[in-house]
Amino acid sequence: MFNFITIVIVLLVLGFIGWKRLDFALIILPLFFPAYLIRAKILFITTTLLELSIYLLFFIWIIRGPRRRNIFGPFNFPLIFLILAVIIATLISSHLKVSLGIAKAWFFDPLLYFFLVLQVIKTIKQVGRFFFALIISGVVVSVIGIAQASLGMVTSDGRIASLYEGVPNYLALYLAPILILSLVLFFKLSCEKAFIKCGLFLSIIILFYALFLSRSYGGFFAVIISLIIFFFFLPRKSQWMLLGAFLLVVTFFLFFQISSSKWQQFVNWRESSSTQARLQIWRTSLAILQDHWFWGVGLGQFEPIYQKYLPRYFFPPLEWVVRDPHNLFLSFWLNLGAIGFLSFLAILFIFFWQAIISLKKSKTSSLTKTFLFASVFGMITILIHGLIDVPYWKNDLSFVFWLLISLALVLKNIVFYQRKNEYAGV
């Protein structure tokens, strides 16, 4: 009953804002990305606050929103094939209800948001507000987690999970790209208003501390590798600042973790270690892929097939209940087949290709260039994290993924029109 009342109140407020300013309603929606955890049942369909928010804003757009054509640009064909792959993966699934739920929550809903952002958002100021809304969302989730730690509300192994139902890795998957884009904005943003820089600095501290308390080594790995890459895109003075911060972070992490049982499990390659368990998952996933390389196993059907294959290679296994293959690329291929996997790769290729072209055409030290860097490094962090986990296959994570792509596409359009006006002498 509490969830139902909360959903009604939020939707009324969001609907009022959306009717007055649809762009502003879309901008503040990242604040509600974790709101997929607030669920309710309408008739026989389970839904979430995040999902209903998207449908409400789409309904408002239908009534009074702007209309634009060819908004997807070079993403048209990969998106068509990705949607086709989702449909096929749902139809071949042995559990249609589960697959329909995943198709709706992790593809249809975030793609609808992607569509609305491209239809409504058109200025650099609006793009900047999206990033700050996303950072605020991460900070709020982090503060809740830090408060849990101070109250002793941690998991059995001493980690925080914040809102994420006792799963610390979910928290790290959400925070890692937000932390990186916060750092990019802090180092790249030329701002005369000191409170913005101070706010970013404070946000970085909070996000980092929450990520540390989650004790997700995958999250730290993604952040560290992303920072190393980002280092080469900074001027010399900023490089020294980032290097100092990097060494401080690594020292802090190693000081508190190197003697912990989790670290010992991580570096220990014995048969009972967590690293060995992950290797078992990958080995079994590759075996499944050999037999299901074209069509995949069906959307959301990895676990039952994994349990069927696992005893052939490892018995007794270290982990029997495994929802996903702990690798973003394997996850797309196994769930969506070769069509979905190639579509995913094409979308990533076009994203980076378009971003590089836009960066080359952007004016030096422009806001457009700064926000493009934020989008690109947010995505780089997701992909690096995706080597050892799955930073897409969850409601909030899929929204972050498509938001970064949509903002990069909006920025590309801004650069294009700026150049067009310059050539026209405007």
C-alpha positions as CSV (number, residue, x, y, z in Angstrom):
1,M,0.0,0.0,0.0
2,F,2.9,2.4,0.8
3,N,4.5,1.7,-2.6
4,F,1.1,2.4,-4.3
5,I,0.7,5.8,-2.5
6,T,4.3,6.8,-3.2
7,I,3.9,6.0,-6.9
8,V,0.6,8.0,-7.2
9,I,2.1,11.1,-5.4
10,V,5.3,11.0,-7.5
11,L,3.5,10.5,-10.7
12,L,1.1,13.4,-10.0
13,V,4.1,15.7,-9.3
14,L,6.0,14.5,-12.3
15,G,3.0,14.8,-14.5
16,F,2.4,18.4,-13.5
17,I,6.1,19.2,-14.1
18,G,6.0,17.4,-17.5
19,W,2.9,19.2,-18.6
20,K,4.5,22.5,-17.9
21,R,8.1,21.6,-18.9
22,L,8.6,18.3,-20.5
23,D,12.3,18.9,-20.9
24,F,12.7,19.5,-17.2
25,A,10.8,16.4,-16.3
26,L,13.1,14.3,-18.5
27,I,16.1,16.0,-17.0
28,I,15.1,15.1,-13.4
29,L,14.2,11.5,-14.3
30,P,17.8,10.2,-13.5
31,L,16.9,11.0,-9.9
32,F,14.4,8.2,-10.2
33,F,16.6,5.6,-11.9
34,P,16.8,3.6,-8.6
35,A,13.0,4.0,-8.3
36,Y,12.6,0.7,-10.2
37,L,12.9,-0.8,-6.7
38,I,9.5,0.8,-5.8
39,R,7.1,-1.8,-7.4
40,A,3.4,-2.3,-7.6
41,K,1.0,-4.6,-9.4
42,I,-1.6,-3.3,-11.8
43,L,-4.1,-6.0,-12.6
44,F,-1.7,-9.0,-13.3
45,I,1.3,-6.9,-14.4
46,T,4.1,-6.0,-12.1
47,T,5.4,-2.5,-12.8
48,T,7.7,0.1,-11.2
49,L,7.7,3.8,-10.4
50,L,10.5,4.3,-13.0
51,E,8.5,2.5,-15.7
52,L,5.3,4.4,-15.0
53,S,7.2,7.7,-15.0
54,I,8.5,6.9,-18.6
55,Y,5.0,6.0,-19.8
56,L,3.5,9.2,-18.3
57,L,6.1,11.4,-19.9
58,F,5.6,9.6,-23.3
59,F,1.9,10.2,-23.0
60,I,2.5,13.9,-22.4
61,W,4.9,14.0,-25.4
62,I,2.2,12.5,-27.6
63,I,-0.2,15.2,-26.6
64,R,2.0,18.3,-26.7
65,G,5.6,17.4,-27.4
66,P,7.8,18.5,-30.3
67,R,8.1,16.2,-33.3
68,R,11.4,15.5,-35.0
69,R,12.3,13.2,-37.9
70,N,15.4,11.0,-38.3
71,I,16.4,11.5,-34.7
72,F,18.4,8.3,-34.5
73,G,20.8,9.2,-37.3
74,P,23.4,6.4,-37.9
75,F,21.9,4.3,-35.1
76,N,18.7,3.5,-37.1
77,F,19.8,0.1,-38.5
78,P,21.6,-1.2,-35.4
79,L,18.5,-0.3,-33.3
80,I,16.2,-2.1,-35.7
81,F,18.3,-5.3,-35.5
82,L,18.7,-5.0,-31.7
83,I,14.9,-4.8,-31.3
84,L,14.5,-7.7,-33.7
85,A,16.9,-9.7,-31.6
86,V,15.0,-8.9,-28.4
87,I,11.8,-10.1,-30.0
88,I,13.4,-13.3,-31.3
89,A,15.0,-14.0,-27.9
90,T,11.7,-13.5,-26.2
91,L,9.8,-15.8,-28.6
92,I,12.3,-18.7,-28.3
93,S,12.4,-18.4,-24.5
94,S,11.1,-21.3,-22.4
95,H,9.8,-18.8,-19.8
96,L,7.8,-16.3,-21.8
97,K,6.7,-14.2,-18.8
98,V,10.2,-13.7,-17.5
99,S,11.5,-12.8,-21.0
100,L,8.7,-10.3,-21.6
101,G,9.5,-8.6,-18.3
102,I,13.1,-8.3,-19.2
103,A,12.3,-7.1,-22.7
104,K,10.0,-4.4,-21.2
105,A,12.2,-3.2,-18.4
106,W,15.7,-3.4,-19.9
107,F,15.0,-2.6,-23.5
108,F,11.6,-1.1,-24.3
109,D,11.5,1.3,-21.3
110,P,15.1,2.7,-21.6
111,L,14.8,2.9,-25.4
112,L,11.6,4.9,-24.9
113,Y,13.5,7.3,-22.7
114,F,16.3,7.4,-25.3
115,F,13.6,8.4,-27.9
116,L,12.1,11.1,-25.7
117,V,15.5,12.7,-24.9
118,L,16.3,12.9,-28.6
119,Q,12.9,14.3,-29.4
120,V,12.9,17.0,-26.7
121,I,16.4,17.9,-25.7
122,K,18.4,20.3,-28.0
123,T,20.6,22.7,-25.9
124,I,23.9,22.4,-24.2
125,K,22.4,23.7,-21.0
126,Q,19.9,20.9,-20.9
127,V,22.6,18.3,-21.5
128,G,24.6,19.7,-18.6
129,R,21.6,19.4,-16.3
130,F,21.2,15.7,-17.2
131,F,24.7,15.1,-16.0
132,F,24.2,16.9,-12.7
133,A,20.9,15.1,-12.1
134,L,22.7,11.8,-12.6
135,I,25.4,12.8,-10.2
136,I,22.8,13.9,-7.6
137,S,21.2,10.5,-8.0
138,G,24.5,8.7,-7.4
139,V,25.2,10.9,-4.4
140,V,21.8,10.2,-2.8
141,V,22.3,6.5,-3.2
142,S,25.8,6.8,-1.8
143,V,24.7,8.8,1.3
144,I,22.1,6.2,2.1
145,G,24.8,3.5,1.8
146,I,27.3,5.5,4.0
147,A,24.5,6.0,6.6
148,Q,23.9,2.2,6.6
149,A,27.6,1.7,7.3
150,S,27.6,4.1,10.2
151,L,24.6,2.3,11.7
152,G,26.1,-1.2,11.2
153,M,23.5,-2.1,8.5
154,V,25.9,-4.0,6.3
155,T,26.0,-7.4,4.6
156,S,27.4,-10.5,6.3
157,D,30.8,-9.8,4.8
158,G,30.8,-6.1,5.9
159,R,29.8,-4.4,2.7
160,I,27.2,-1.8,1.9
161,A,24.4,-2.2,-0.6
162,S,22.4,1.0,-0.1
163,L,19.0,0.6,-1.8
164,Y,20.0,-2.5,-3.7
165,E,18.5,-5.3,-1.7
166,G,21.6,-6.6,-0.1
167,V,23.7,-6.8,-3.3
168,P,26.8,-4.5,-3.0
169,N,27.9,-5.1,-6.6
170,Y,24.7,-3.5,-7.9
171,L,25.6,-0.4,-6.0
172,A,29.1,-0.4,-7.5
173,L,27.7,-1.0,-11.0
174,Y,25.6,2.2,-10.7
175,L,28.2,4.4,-9.0
176,A,31.3,3.6,-11.1
177,P,30.3,5.5,-14.4
178,I,28.8,8.3,-12.3
179,L,32.0,8.7,-10.4
180,I,34.1,8.8,-13.6
181,L,31.9,11.4,-15.3
182,S,32.0,13.5,-12.1
183,L,35.8,13.4,-12.3
184,V,35.8,14.3,-16.0
185,L,33.5,17.3,-15.3
186,F,35.7,18.4,-12.3
187,F,38.9,18.4,-14.4
188,K,37.5,19.6,-17.7
189,L,34.8,22.1,-16.7
190,S,35.9,25.7,-16.9
191,C,33.6,27.4,-14.5
192,E,33.7,30.7,-12.8
193,K,31.2,29.7,-10.2
194,A,33.2,28.1,-7.4
195,F,30.2,26.4,-5.8
196,I,29.9,24.1,-8.9
197,K,33.5,23.0,-8.6
198,C,33.1,22.5,-4.8
199,G,29.9,20.6,-5.4
200,L,31.6,18.3,-7.9
201,F,34.5,17.8,-5.5
202,L,32.2,16.9,-2.6
203,S,30.2,14.5,-4.9
204,I,33.4,12.8,-5.9
205,I,34.4,12.2,-2.3
206,I,31.0,10.8,-1.4
207,L,30.8,8.6,-4.5
208,F,34.3,7.3,-4.0
209,Y,33.7,6.5,-0.3
210,A,30.5,4.6,-1.1
211,L,32.2,2.7,-3.8
212,F,35.0,1.8,-1.3
213,L,32.5,0.6,1.2
214,S,30.8,-1.6,-1.4
215,R,34.2,-3.3,-1.7
216,S,33.5,-4.1,-5.3
217,Y,36.9,-4.8,-6.9
218,G,35.3,-4.8,-10.3
219,G,34.1,-1.3,-9.7
220,F,37.5,-0.1,-8.6
221,F,39.1,-1.9,-11.5
222,A,36.8,0.0,-14.0
223,V,37.4,3.3,-12.3
224,I,41.2,2.9,-12.1
225,I,41.6,1.9,-15.8
226,S,39.3,4.7,-16.9
227,L,41.4,7.2,-14.9
228,I,44.5,5.9,-16.6
229,I,43.0,6.5,-20.0
230,F,41.6,9.9,-19.0
231,F,45.1,10.9,-17.8
232,F,46.3,11.2,-21.4
233,F,43.5,13.7,-22.3
234,L,44.5,16.2,-19.7
235,P,46.9,19.2,-19.8
236,R,50.1,18.7,-17.9
237,K,49.0,20.7,-14.8
238,S,45.8,18.7,-14.5
239,Q,47.8,15.4,-15.1
240,W,49.8,16.1,-12.0
241,M,46.6,16.7,-10.0
242,L,45.0,13.5,-11.2
243,L,48.2,11.5,-10.7
244,G,48.3,12.7,-7.1
245,A,44.7,11.8,-6.5
246,F,45.2,8.4,-8.2
247,L,48.1,7.5,-6.0
248,L,46.2,8.6,-2.9
249,V,43.2,6.5,-3.9
250,V,45.2,3.4,-4.7
251,T,47.2,3.7,-1.4
252,F,44.0,4.2,0.6
253,F,42.4,1.1,-1.1
254,L,45.4,-1.2,-0.6
255,F,46.0,0.0,3.0
256,F,42.5,-1.1,4.0
257,Q,42.0,-4.1,1.7
258,I,45.3,-5.9,1.3
259,S,44.9,-7.8,4.6
260,S,41.2,-8.5,4.2
261,S,39.7,-11.9,3.6
262,K,38.1,-10.6,0.4
263,W,41.4,-9.5,-1.0
264,Q,43.0,-12.9,-0.1
265,Q,40.2,-14.6,-2.0
266,F,40.6,-12.3,-4.9
267,V,44.3,-13.0,-5.4
268,N,44.1,-16.6,-4.4
269,W,43.7,-18.9,-7.4
270,R,43.0,-22.0,-5.4
271,E,39.9,-24.1,-6.2
272,S,37.8,-22.5,-3.5
273,S,38.6,-18.8,-4.3
274,S,36.1,-16.2,-5.7
275,T,38.5,-15.7,-8.7
276,Q,38.3,-19.4,-9.5
277,A,34.5,-19.3,-9.2
278,R,34.4,-16.5,-11.8
279,L,36.7,-18.5,-14.1
280,Q,34.3,-21.5,-13.8
281,I,31.4,-19.2,-14.8
282,W,33.2,-17.9,-17.9
283,R,34.4,-21.4,-18.9
284,T,30.8,-22.7,-18.7
285,S,29.4,-19.7,-20.5
286,L,31.8,-20.2,-23.4
287,A,30.7,-23.8,-23.6
288,I,27.1,-22.8,-23.8
289,L,28.0,-20.2,-26.5
290,Q,29.6,-22.9,-28.7
291,D,26.2,-24.7,-28.8
292,H,24.0,-21.6,-29.0
293,W,26.1,-19.1,-30.9
294,F,23.5,-17.9,-33.4
295,W,20.1,-17.7,-31.6
296,G,21.4,-17.5,-28.0
297,V,19.6,-19.2,-25.1
298,G,16.6,-16.9,-24.9
299,L,16.1,-13.7,-23.0
300,G,16.8,-14.2,-19.3
301,Q,17.3,-17.9,-19.7
302,F,21.0,-18.1,-18.8
303,E,20.7,-19.6,-15.3
304,P,18.7,-22.8,-16.1
305,I,21.0,-23.6,-19.0
306,Y,24.1,-22.7,-17.0
307,Q,23.0,-25.2,-14.3
308,K,22.5,-27.8,-17.1
309,Y,26.0,-27.4,-18.5
310,L,27.9,-26.7,-15.3
311,P,28.2,-30.3,-14.0
312,R,29.8,-31.4,-17.3
313,Y,32.9,-29.3,-16.5
314,F,32.9,-28.6,-12.7
315,F,31.5,-30.8,-10.0
316,P,30.9,-29.8,-7.3
317,P,30.8,-26.2,-8.6
318,L,31.8,-23.2,-6.5
319,E,28.6,-21.3,-7.5
320,W,25.5,-23.1,-8.6
321,V,23.0,-20.1,-8.7
322,V,24.3,-17.7,-11.3
323,R,22.0,-15.2,-13.0
324,D,24.4,-14.0,-15.6
325,P,27.8,-14.8,-17.1
326,H,29.6,-11.9,-15.3
327,N,30.7,-10.4,-18.6
328,L,28.7,-7.8,-20.6
329,F,29.6,-9.1,-24.0
330,L,28.9,-12.8,-23.2
331,S,25.6,-11.7,-21.7
332,F,24.5,-9.9,-24.8
333,W,25.5,-12.8,-27.1
334,L,24.0,-15.5,-24.9
335,N,20.7,-13.6,-24.3
336,L,20.2,-12.1,-27.7
337,G,22.1,-14.3,-30.1
338,A,24.5,-13.2,-32.8
339,I,22.1,-10.6,-34.2
340,G,21.7,-8.9,-30.8
341,F,25.5,-9.1,-30.1
342,L,26.5,-7.6,-33.4
343,S,23.9,-4.9,-33.1
344,F,25.3,-4.1,-29.6
345,L,28.8,-3.9,-31.1
346,A,27.6,-1.7,-33.9
347,I,25.9,0.7,-31.5
348,L,29.1,1.0,-29.5
349,F,31.2,1.5,-32.6
350,I,28.8,4.3,-33.9
351,F,28.7,5.9,-30.4
352,F,32.5,6.2,-30.2
353,W,32.9,7.1,-33.9
354,Q,30.3,9.9,-33.7
355,A,31.9,11.1,-30.4
356,I,35.4,11.3,-31.9
357,I,34.1,13.2,-34.9
358,S,32.2,15.6,-32.6
359,L,35.3,16.1,-30.4
360,K,37.5,16.9,-33.3
361,K,34.9,19.5,-34.6
362,S,34.2,21.0,-31.1
363,K,35.9,24.2,-30.1
364,T,38.7,23.8,-27.6
365,S,37.6,24.1,-23.9
366,S,33.9,24.3,-25.0
367,L,31.1,23.0,-22.9
368,T,30.2,20.7,-25.7
369,K,33.6,19.1,-25.7
370,T,33.5,18.7,-21.9
371,F,30.2,17.0,-21.9
372,L,31.2,14.7,-24.8
373,F,34.2,13.6,-22.7
374,A,31.9,12.9,-19.8
375,S,29.6,10.7,-22.0
376,V,32.6,8.9,-23.6
377,F,34.3,8.1,-20.3
378,G,31.1,7.1,-18.6
379,M,30.7,4.6,-21.4
380,I,34.3,3.5,-21.2
381,T,33.8,2.8,-17.5
382,I,30.7,0.7,-18.3
383,L,32.6,-1.4,-20.9
384,I,35.7,-1.9,-18.7
385,H,33.4,-3.0,-15.8
386,G,31.6,-5.2,-18.3
387,L,34.7,-7.4,-18.7
388,I,34.1,-8.9,-15.2
389,D,30.4,-8.0,-14.6
390,V,27.2,-7.0,-16.4
391,P,26.6,-3.2,-16.1
392,Y,23.6,-3.2,-18.4
393,W,21.2,-6.0,-17.4
394,K,19.3,-4.1,-14.7
395,N,16.7,-1.4,-14.9
396,D,18.8,1.6,-13.7
397,L,21.9,0.5,-15.5
398,S,20.1,0.1,-18.9
399,F,18.8,3.7,-18.5
400,V,22.3,5.0,-17.7
401,F,23.6,3.3,-20.8
402,W,21.0,4.7,-23.2
403,L,21.1,8.1,-21.5
404,L,24.9,8.4,-22.3
405,I,24.3,7.5,-25.9
406,S,21.4,9.9,-26.3
407,L,23.3,12.8,-24.8
408,A,26.3,12.2,-27.0
409,L,23.9,12.2,-30.0
410,V,22.4,15.5,-28.9
411,L,25.8,17.0,-28.5
412,K,26.8,15.7,-31.9
413,N,23.7,17.5,-33.4
414,I,24.7,20.7,-31.5
415,V,28.2,20.6,-32.9
416,F,26.8,20.0,-36.4
417,Y,24.5,23.0,-36.2
418,Q,27.2,25.2,-34.8
419,R,29.5,24.3,-37.7
420,K,26.7,24.8,-40.2
421,N,26.0,28.3,-38.9
422,E,29.7,29.2,-39.0
423,Y,30.0,28.2,-42.6
424,A,26.8,30.1,-43.4
425,G,28.3,33.2,-41.7
426,V,25.6,33.3,-39.0
